[in-house]
Amino acid sequence: MPVPRHYDWISHYARRRPDGVAAVDLATGRRYTYVSFDERIARLARHLREECGVSRGERVATLLHNATDVFEIQFACGRLGAIFVPLNWRLAVPELEFIVGDAAPRVLFYDSEFAETAAVLRRSCEVPHLIAHGGADAPYERAIGAAPPLAAPETLTHDDLSTIMYTSGTTGRPKGAMITHGMTFWNAINIGAPHLVNHRTVALTVLPLFHTGGLNCYANPVFHAGGTVLVMRSFDPAESLRLIGDPAIGLTHFFGVPANYQFMAQHPAFAETDFTRLITAGVGGAPTPVALLRTYEARGIALVQGYGMTETSPAVMALTAEEASSHAGSAGKPVLHGEVRIVREDGKDVAPGEIGELWVRGALVTPG
């Protein structure tokens, strides 16, 4: 059976709902409709191909704080068949040197505050092209402004790699998890339907975009559905509560780790925030204390728990809002397009209530 083709979500909605707001950069106030977002991505892709020599299968790295531009780079890579490599800017230079040396990117985009680190990486890892980001006159913006749109994107399938995302390397060196276009597509389906993502969704992204949580919970599923993604440079509990409660913004989706919700619950504005427009509040990345679940439940919000990994695109299991209270403390039920087993050491399924190892299989799993 032939592998399904991968289709460009941004260009699709640039035709289908061109005036719909695709992305908002909260730090700069920039707002992009799907048609304007599509054009910027097309121009960036053309610059990468013609000025930097980026071709199919080559890697493009980012050392950037959260910004809508990170998604421009991600989708521009997709149009070239290139591979997006988001770098964790919190790492020390020797750690980044290992990752960049391993990934061997042709281009590294960097924020101005990381200029010294980028220069070190260029020398030690022989990165051919550095592109500085930040401000209207930065090389990044000049590149987009000067390039004509890319006319002929690459034809890709769901088996083609879209991203290499490095895991923490808790038992050794960081490992580059290979993420395919299909994995990101199936995650959009697996997480989008139970969490009620659609073209009316307005989602706030606060987790780092070098992490699968920031990219895929719920940003990429929202782009897949034609909704709107608000990007916060770094998590701010007061500003998050203000955005959630603002009727003019109409925020419908928020995803965070338990600490994000704890900081918001401890903020003085929490008691006065209007949560009634929030359809889904997802939580993952760590076990969520039941007391924290009950704190939000008292405000009428079900924190929807789930479980996933970088290597599984990431959603493996998820609860619905209806199940969040009755199954407090649960990581959820298996997503639609994936198989899950809990097994003993001999590989046989455990009995109910027995502890075992979680096994996952399906198109959501990394090829390597």
C-alpha positions as CSV (number, residue, x, y, z in Angstrom):
1,M,0.0,0.0,0.0
2,P,1.5,3.4,-0.9
3,V,2.3,5.8,1.9
4,P,-0.1,8.8,2.0
5,R,1.1,12.1,0.8
6,H,1.8,14.9,3.2
7,Y,-0.1,18.1,2.5
8,D,0.9,21.6,3.6
9,W,-1.7,22.8,6.2
10,I,-0.8,26.5,6.0
11,S,-1.1,26.7,2.2
12,H,-4.4,24.8,2.4
13,Y,-5.9,27.3,4.8
14,A,-4.4,30.2,2.9
15,R,-6.8,29.2,0.1
16,R,-9.7,28.0,2.2
17,R,-9.9,30.7,4.8
18,P,-7.2,33.3,3.9
19,D,-8.4,36.0,6.3
20,G,-8.5,33.7,9.3
21,V,-5.9,34.5,11.9
22,A,-3.2,31.8,11.9
23,A,-0.7,33.1,14.5
24,V,-0.2,35.9,17.0
25,D,3.2,36.7,18.5
26,L,2.3,38.2,21.9
27,A,5.8,39.6,22.5
28,T,5.7,41.8,19.4
29,G,2.0,42.1,18.7
30,R,2.4,40.7,15.2
31,R,-0.7,39.0,13.8
32,Y,-0.6,36.8,10.7
33,T,-3.6,35.7,8.7
34,Y,-3.3,32.3,6.9
35,V,-2.5,34.0,3.6
36,S,0.2,36.3,5.1
37,F,1.7,33.4,7.1
38,D,1.7,31.3,4.0
39,E,3.6,34.0,2.0
40,R,6.2,34.5,4.7
41,I,6.8,30.7,4.8
42,A,7.1,30.6,1.0
43,R,9.6,33.4,0.9
44,L,11.7,31.9,3.8
45,A,11.7,28.6,2.0
46,R,12.9,30.3,-1.2
47,H,15.7,32.0,0.7
48,L,16.8,28.8,2.3
49,R,16.9,27.0,-1.0
50,E,18.6,29.7,-3.1
51,E,20.8,31.6,-0.7
52,C,21.7,28.8,1.8
53,G,21.6,25.8,-0.5
54,V,19.1,23.9,1.7
55,S,17.8,20.8,-0.1
56,R,15.8,17.8,0.7
57,G,17.0,15.9,3.8
58,E,19.3,18.6,5.1
59,R,18.9,20.0,8.6
60,V,17.9,23.5,9.7
61,A,18.4,24.3,13.4
62,T,16.9,27.0,15.6
63,L,18.3,28.6,18.8
64,L,15.3,30.8,19.4
65,H,12.9,31.8,22.1
66,N,9.2,31.2,21.5
67,A,8.0,33.2,18.5
68,T,5.7,32.7,15.6
69,D,8.8,32.7,13.5
70,V,9.7,29.2,14.8
71,F,6.6,27.8,13.1
72,E,7.6,29.7,9.9
73,I,10.9,27.9,9.9
74,Q,9.2,24.6,10.7
75,F,6.8,24.9,7.8
76,A,9.5,26.3,5.4
77,C,11.5,23.2,6.1
78,G,8.5,21.1,5.2
79,R,8.2,22.8,1.8
80,L,11.8,22.0,1.0
81,G,11.8,18.4,2.4
82,A,14.4,19.7,4.9
83,I,14.5,18.6,8.6
84,F,13.7,21.0,11.4
85,V,16.0,20.8,14.5
86,P,14.9,22.9,17.4
87,L,17.6,23.4,20.0
88,N,17.1,23.8,23.7
89,W,18.7,27.2,24.4
90,R,18.8,26.3,28.2
91,L,21.6,23.9,27.5
92,A,25.3,24.7,28.1
93,V,27.5,25.3,25.1
94,P,29.3,21.9,25.3
95,E,25.8,20.1,25.3
96,L,24.8,22.2,22.3
97,E,28.0,21.4,20.5
98,F,27.3,17.7,20.8
99,I,23.8,18.1,19.4
100,V,24.8,20.4,16.6
101,G,27.8,18.3,15.7
102,D,25.5,15.2,15.6
103,A,22.7,16.9,13.5
104,A,25.1,18.8,11.2
105,P,22.6,21.5,10.2
106,R,23.3,23.6,7.1
107,V,21.6,26.7,8.7
108,L,21.3,27.9,12.3
109,F,18.8,30.6,13.2
110,Y,19.6,32.3,16.5
111,D,18.2,35.1,18.7
112,S,20.6,38.0,19.1
113,E,21.2,37.2,22.8
114,F,22.6,33.8,21.7
115,A,25.1,35.4,19.2
116,E,28.2,34.3,21.1
117,T,26.9,30.7,21.4
118,A,26.0,30.7,17.7
119,A,29.5,31.8,16.8
120,V,31.0,29.1,18.9
121,L,28.8,26.5,17.3
122,R,29.6,27.7,13.8
123,R,33.3,27.4,14.4
124,S,33.3,24.1,16.3
125,C,30.6,22.4,14.3
126,E,31.3,24.0,10.9
127,V,27.8,25.3,10.4
128,P,27.7,26.9,6.9
129,H,25.1,29.6,7.5
130,L,24.0,31.6,10.5
131,I,20.9,33.8,10.4
132,A,20.3,36.3,13.2
133,H,16.7,36.8,14.4
134,G,15.0,39.6,16.3
135,G,13.6,43.0,15.3
136,A,12.3,44.3,12.0
137,D,15.7,45.0,10.6
138,A,17.2,41.6,11.5
139,P,18.7,39.4,8.8
140,Y,15.8,37.0,9.3
141,E,13.3,39.7,8.3
142,R,15.5,41.0,5.5
143,A,15.8,37.5,4.1
144,I,12.0,37.1,4.0
145,G,11.5,40.5,2.5
146,A,14.0,40.0,-0.3
147,A,13.1,36.6,-1.5
148,P,10.2,35.8,-3.9
149,P,7.9,33.0,-2.8
150,L,8.9,29.4,-3.4
151,A,7.0,28.2,-6.5
152,A,7.4,24.4,-6.3
153,P,7.5,22.8,-2.9
154,E,8.8,19.3,-2.6
155,T,6.4,16.4,-2.7
156,L,6.5,14.5,0.6
157,T,4.9,11.5,2.2
158,H,4.0,10.7,5.8
159,D,7.2,8.6,6.0
160,D,9.5,11.6,5.3
161,L,11.3,13.1,8.2
162,S,10.1,16.5,9.4
163,T,12.0,17.0,12.6
164,I,14.8,15.7,14.7
165,M,14.1,16.5,18.4
166,Y,16.8,15.7,20.9
167,T,15.7,14.1,24.1
168,S,17.2,14.8,27.5
169,G,19.8,12.1,27.4
170,T,19.2,11.2,31.0
171,T,21.2,7.9,30.6
172,G,23.9,9.3,28.4
173,R,24.2,11.7,25.4
174,P,21.1,13.4,24.1
175,K,19.4,11.2,21.4
176,G,17.9,12.7,18.2
177,A,14.3,11.3,17.9
178,M,13.3,11.2,14.3
179,I,9.8,12.7,13.8
180,T,8.0,12.1,10.5
181,H,5.3,14.2,8.9
182,G,3.0,11.3,9.5
183,M,3.7,11.3,13.2
184,T,2.8,15.0,13.5
185,F,-0.4,14.3,11.4
186,W,-1.5,11.4,13.5
187,N,-0.9,13.4,16.7
188,A,-3.2,16.2,15.2
189,I,-5.9,13.6,14.8
190,N,-5.3,11.7,18.1
191,I,-5.2,14.8,20.2
192,G,-7.4,17.1,18.2
193,A,-10.7,15.2,18.3
194,P,-10.9,14.4,22.0
195,H,-9.7,17.8,23.0
196,L,-12.2,19.5,20.7
197,V,-9.7,21.3,18.4
198,N,-11.3,22.9,15.3
199,H,-11.1,26.0,13.1
200,R,-12.6,28.2,15.8
201,T,-9.9,27.1,18.3
202,V,-7.8,29.9,19.8
203,A,-4.9,28.2,21.7
204,L,-2.3,29.8,23.9
205,T,1.2,28.2,23.6
206,V,3.5,28.8,26.6
207,L,5.7,25.7,26.6
208,P,9.1,26.0,24.9
209,L,9.0,25.4,21.1
210,F,12.1,23.3,21.3
211,H,9.9,20.7,23.1
212,T,7.2,18.5,21.7
213,G,4.7,19.9,24.2
214,G,5.2,23.4,22.9
215,L,5.0,22.3,19.2
216,N,2.3,19.7,19.4
217,C,0.1,20.5,22.4
218,Y,-1.8,22.1,20.9
219,A,-0.1,24.3,18.3
220,N,0.4,22.0,15.3
221,P,-3.0,20.3,15.8
222,V,-4.6,23.8,15.7
223,F,-2.8,24.7,12.5
224,H,-4.0,21.4,11.1
225,A,-7.6,22.4,11.9
226,G,-7.2,26.0,10.7
227,G,-7.4,27.7,14.1
228,T,-5.4,30.4,15.8
229,V,-2.2,29.9,17.8
230,L,-1.1,32.6,20.3
231,V,2.6,32.3,21.1
232,M,4.0,33.6,24.4
233,R,7.7,34.2,24.6
234,S,8.0,32.6,28.1
235,F,5.4,31.6,30.5
236,D,3.9,34.3,32.7
237,P,1.1,33.3,35.1
238,A,-0.4,36.7,35.4
239,E,-0.5,37.3,31.6
240,S,-1.8,33.8,31.0
241,L,-4.7,34.4,33.4
242,R,-5.4,37.8,31.7
243,L,-5.5,36.2,28.3
244,I,-7.7,33.4,29.5
245,G,-10.2,35.8,31.0
246,D,-10.3,38.4,28.2
247,P,-13.5,38.0,26.2
248,A,-12.0,39.9,23.2
249,I,-9.4,37.2,22.8
250,G,-11.8,34.3,23.2
251,L,-9.1,31.8,24.3
252,T,-10.4,28.2,24.0
253,H,-7.4,26.0,24.6
254,F,-4.4,26.0,27.0
255,F,-1.8,23.3,27.6
256,G,0.8,23.3,30.4
257,V,2.8,21.2,32.8
258,P,1.5,20.9,36.4
259,A,3.9,23.7,37.5
260,N,2.2,26.2,35.1
261,Y,-1.2,25.5,36.6
262,Q,0.3,25.6,40.1
263,F,1.8,29.1,39.5
264,M,-1.5,30.3,38.0
265,A,-3.5,28.9,41.0
266,Q,-1.2,30.7,43.4
267,H,-1.6,34.1,41.7
268,P,-4.0,36.6,43.2
269,A,-5.8,37.0,39.8
270,F,-6.8,33.3,39.8
271,A,-9.9,33.8,42.0
272,E,-11.2,36.5,39.7
273,T,-10.4,35.0,36.3
274,D,-13.3,34.1,34.0
275,F,-12.6,30.6,32.8
276,T,-16.0,30.1,31.1
277,R,-14.6,30.4,27.5
278,L,-11.9,27.8,28.1
279,I,-13.0,24.6,26.4
280,T,-9.9,22.4,27.0
281,A,-7.1,22.8,29.6
282,G,-4.6,20.1,29.0
283,V,-1.9,19.0,31.3
284,G,1.0,16.6,31.0
285,G,4.7,16.2,31.2
286,A,4.6,15.0,34.9
287,P,2.1,13.5,37.3
288,T,-0.5,16.1,38.3
289,P,-1.4,16.3,42.0
290,V,-5.0,15.4,42.7
291,A,-5.3,18.5,44.9
292,L,-4.3,20.7,42.0
293,L,-7.0,19.0,39.8
294,R,-9.6,19.7,42.5
295,T,-8.5,23.4,42.8
296,Y,-9.3,23.9,39.1
297,E,-12.4,21.7,39.3
298,A,-13.7,24.2,42.0
299,R,-13.4,26.9,39.3
300,G,-15.3,24.8,36.8
301,I,-12.2,23.7,34.9
302,A,-11.3,20.1,34.2
303,L,-7.6,19.7,33.8
304,V,-7.4,17.0,31.0
305,Q,-4.5,14.7,31.7
306,G,-2.6,12.7,29.2
307,Y,0.6,10.8,28.6
308,G,3.1,11.0,25.7
309,M,6.7,11.1,24.7
310,T,8.9,12.9,22.2
311,E,9.2,9.6,20.4
312,T,5.4,9.1,20.1
313,S,4.6,12.4,18.5
314,P,3.7,12.8,21.5
315,A,0.1,11.7,22.5
316,V,-0.2,8.1,23.6
317,M,-3.1,8.3,26.1
318,A,-5.5,11.1,27.0
319,L,-8.6,11.7,29.0
320,T,-11.6,13.8,27.9
321,A,-12.9,16.7,30.0
322,E,-15.8,14.5,31.1
323,E,-13.4,11.8,32.4
324,A,-11.0,14.2,34.1
325,S,-12.8,14.4,37.4
326,S,-14.0,10.8,37.7
327,H,-10.5,9.5,36.7
328,A,-8.4,12.0,38.7
329,G,-4.8,10.9,38.7
330,S,-5.1,8.8,35.5
331,A,-2.9,9.3,32.4
332,G,-5.9,8.5,30.2
333,K,-7.1,6.0,27.7
334,P,-5.2,5.1,24.5
335,V,-5.6,7.5,21.6
336,L,-7.6,6.4,18.5
337,H,-4.7,5.7,16.2
338,G,-2.3,3.7,18.3
339,E,-2.0,0.5,20.3
340,V,-1.0,0.3,23.9
341,R,-0.2,-2.7,26.1
342,I,1.0,-3.0,29.7
343,V,3.2,-6.1,30.1
344,R,5.2,-8.2,32.5
345,E,8.9,-8.8,32.1
346,D,8.0,-11.9,30.0
347,G,6.0,-9.7,27.6
348,K,2.6,-11.1,28.6
349,D,-0.2,-8.6,29.5
350,V,-0.5,-7.8,33.1
351,A,-3.7,-8.4,35.1
352,P,-5.9,-5.5,36.1
353,G,-4.3,-3.6,38.9
354,E,-0.9,-5.1,38.3
355,I,2.2,-2.9,37.6
356,G,4.0,-3.4,34.3
357,E,5.8,-1.8,31.4
358,L,4.0,0.3,28.8
359,W,4.4,-0.7,25.2
360,V,3.2,1.5,22.3
361,R,2.9,0.6,18.6
362,G,1.6,2.3,15.5
363,A,2.1,5.1,13.1
364,L,2.6,7.5,16.0
365,V,5.9,5.9,17.0
366,T,9.3,7.2,15.8
367,P,11.1,5.2,13.1
368,G,14.4,5.7,15.0
